[in-house]
């Protein structure tokens, strides 16, 4: 990752101390990544001033039925901590928009692939990652739901927003997890918005369209998230037939 100026480094330290530490995040590698990757550097230039603010940033104009958002830093940090990527793990970043989340994941694990269906945002993400010298991150321009079967299976999947997962037909990217792989996304849980961590217990590693995938919810945290473009239309997630789990054992 590209070296930062003393001024930017100080700004990122302050951001972590005031926005992330109060949440009780305990993943040391995540703190290091957040202080190595300037969020502002991934935003379009007119929005760069919002990079240090802890709020969702709208990246597309109002003409779209489902606008795209860069998640607030605190929300993204909580979701990444729930995944807890290991240094040897490979991740898939769904709806990566400008590439900021992909850059963070690439520092935590072996590599990360971001999927972005908006062509302009995909081009921006690829450009920003190259400028920041994120050598283990890559961007694929394509449909969010499709994921990237060519490089499957993945150890974990991050979904940048809320989407229906626990349905009769989960999105194709859910079949690209290895057995035991983790996935975190926004869901509606008992009428409230939350980030939910799932573990894949069957069907992972199979990229054929007929594969069945089952997920067990492992953890949930109150975390309002905007819907991910192209996925919000399927309605609220259903939880029938899924048992609670307290850990990864």
Secondary structure, 3 states (H helix, E strand, C coil): CCCCCHHHHHHHHHHHHHHHHHHCCCCHHHHHHHCCCCHHHHCCHHHHHHCCCCCCEECCCCCCCCCCEECCHHHHHHHHHHHCCCCCCEEEEECCCCCHHHHHHHHHCCEEEEEECCHHHHHHHHHHHHHCCCCCEEEEECCCCCCCHHHCCEEEEEEEEECCCCCCCCCHHHHHEEEEEEEEEEEEECCEEEEEEEEEEECCCCCCCCCCCEEEEEEEEECCCCECCCCHHHCCCCCCCCCCCCCCC
